[in-house]
């Protein structure tokens, strides 16, 4: 999904067609935030959806983006199941520490 300029927004169709996990830049595009802010939020453990560290890179389950954005589609349920398996144990914040996407956006 890294074939577009990181400043251009991502469409719902592109997000529904995305692989099970996307890079942090793509996730930031979907959430309407910049790349620099996205990396800062990950470092501060405040990114609005779970992030999976993979080597020197970060990956974000597409299903969590779809759920955070309130998007439902034909691929959403399958991705949701895969994301649940992928993020199991990878989340470092307790549920009480995590902000919902709406809470996070209101703090910006």
C-alpha positions as CSV (number, residue, x, y, z in Angstrom):
1,X,0.0,0.0,0.0
2,X,3.0,2.2,0.0
3,X,2.6,3.1,-3.7
4,X,1.0,6.6,-3.0
5,X,2.3,9.8,-1.6
6,X,2.0,9.7,2.2
7,X,0.2,13.0,2.2
8,X,-2.7,11.8,0.1
9,X,-5.8,10.5,1.8
10,X,-6.7,6.8,1.5
11,X,-10.1,5.8,0.1
12,X,-12.5,3.4,1.8
13,X,-12.1,1.1,-1.1
14,X,-8.3,1.1,-0.8
15,X,-8.6,0.3,2.9
16,X,-11.1,-2.5,2.3
17,X,-8.8,-4.0,-0.4
18,X,-5.7,-3.6,1.8
19,X,-3.8,-6.7,3.1
20,X,-4.4,-7.9,6.6
21,X,-1.8,-5.5,8.0
22,X,-0.6,-2.2,6.6
23,X,2.4,0.0,7.3
24,X,2.2,2.8,9.7
25,X,2.1,5.4,7.0
26,X,-0.9,3.9,5.4
27,X,-2.6,3.7,8.8
28,X,-1.8,7.3,9.4
29,X,-3.3,8.3,6.0
30,X,-6.5,6.4,6.9
31,X,-6.8,8.2,10.2
32,X,-6.0,11.6,8.7
33,X,-2.8,12.2,10.5
34,X,0.7,12.9,9.3
35,X,3.6,10.4,9.2
36,X,5.6,12.3,11.8
37,X,2.8,12.5,14.3
38,X,2.0,8.8,13.7
39,X,5.6,7.8,14.7
40,X,5.5,10.2,17.6
41,X,2.3,8.6,18.9
42,X,3.7,5.1,18.5
43,X,6.8,6.1,20.5
44,X,4.6,7.6,23.2
45,X,2.4,4.5,23.1
46,X,-0.7,6.7,22.2
47,X,-1.5,5.6,18.6
48,X,-5.3,5.2,18.5
49,X,-5.2,1.5,17.3
50,X,-2.9,-1.4,18.2
51,X,0.5,-1.3,16.5
52,X,2.7,-4.4,15.9
53,X,6.4,-3.9,15.9
54,X,8.0,-6.0,13.2
55,X,11.7,-5.7,13.2
56,X,12.5,-2.0,12.6
57,X,9.0,-1.4,11.1
58,X,5.5,-1.0,12.5
59,X,2.4,-2.7,11.1
60,X,-1.2,-2.0,11.9
61,X,-4.0,-4.6,11.4
62,X,-6.4,-3.3,8.8
63,X,-9.4,-4.6,10.7
64,X,-8.6,-2.3,13.7
65,X,-8.5,0.6,11.3
66,X,-11.8,-0.4,9.8
67,X,-13.3,-0.8,13.2
68,X,-11.9,2.5,14.5
69,X,-13.3,4.3,11.5
70,X,-16.6,2.6,11.7
71,X,-16.3,1.0,8.3
72,X,-18.0,-2.3,7.5
73,X,-17.5,-4.2,4.3
74,X,-17.2,-7.7,2.8
75,X,-13.6,-8.1,3.9
76,X,-14.0,-6.5,7.3
77,X,-15.0,-9.6,9.2
78,X,-12.3,-11.8,7.9
79,X,-9.7,-9.1,8.6
80,X,-11.1,-8.6,12.1
81,X,-10.6,-12.3,13.0
82,X,-7.0,-12.2,11.7
83,X,-6.3,-9.0,13.6
84,X,-7.5,-10.5,16.8
85,X,-5.0,-13.3,16.4
86,X,-2.2,-10.9,15.4
87,X,-2.6,-8.4,18.2
88,X,-3.2,-10.9,21.0
89,X,-0.6,-10.1,23.6
90,X,1.0,-7.4,21.4
91,X,-0.8,-4.5,23.0
92,X,1.2,-2.8,25.8
93,X,-1.6,-0.5,27.0
94,X,-4.3,-1.6,29.3
95,X,-7.9,-1.0,28.0
96,X,-8.4,1.8,30.6
97,X,-5.3,3.6,29.2
98,X,-6.3,3.4,25.5
99,X,-8.3,6.2,24.0
100,X,-11.1,5.6,21.6
101,X,-10.5,7.1,18.2
102,X,-13.0,9.8,18.9
103,X,-11.4,10.6,22.3
104,X,-8.0,10.7,20.6
105,X,-9.2,13.0,17.8
106,X,-10.8,15.4,20.3
107,X,-7.4,15.7,22.1
108,X,-5.5,16.8,19.0
